[in-house]
């Protein structure tokens, strides 16, 4: 856990922010490579990434603040310190999706092909984000039987679990997202319309459900599932339905 990247005078730069910026840059470069899938211009790429960044950060922060409101009850200004961590991916994902659908409709862009083009960069950017989580010390795991990591005194992980070694669940999810990036990139370039988007819903829904089993920071609803697991359980069947629908349409058009 090394939250501070470097300091310039009184300005502190955190690794979480650095990794988020690198993820955004990587996702933008990938979208410039896949944009032709949806007949999007370079201007569309710039607009889409700007919308995704603003809506994604806003949604992710809102979701985190609502979920962990006790952390901000006596520190209202801390709500705006996203450079110090505290984002929930699903919140950003849902708000960004809604805003991008509106943009695509206004620009008369095929929504499905747009999301096909977006999914590789989304997975790659998310991988960088999880590396930032690891360096910052958030999104930590439960006590580990094998191959655990220990957090420094004063961290949220130590406050909850003491000096026990915890699963490096952030690294597991980062590695999985790096792998999924290549799958989605292949599908975005060579797969049927909708295949990359559907695969993302299925794969990430399953991945998040499984990694949440090792997470030690998220609350459970009625003692059963975390909010992220419940969303994952919705994404998986939605993705399966999408995949069947788009495959059927492709067969009828052939």
Buried (B, 14 or more C-beta within 10 A) or exposed (E): BEBEBEEEEEEBBBBBBBBBBBBBEBBBEBBBBBBEBBEBEEEBBEBBBEBBBEBBBBBBBBBBBEBBEEBBEEEEEEBEEBBEBBBBBBBBBBBBBEBBBEBBEEBEBBBBBBBBBBBBBBBBBBBBBBBBBBBBBBBBBBEBEEEBBBBEEEBBBBEBBEEBBBBBBBBBBBBBBBBBBEBBBBBBBEBBBBBBBBBBBBBBBBBBBBBBEBBBBBEEEEEEBBBBBBBBBEBBEBBBEBBEEBBEBBEEEE
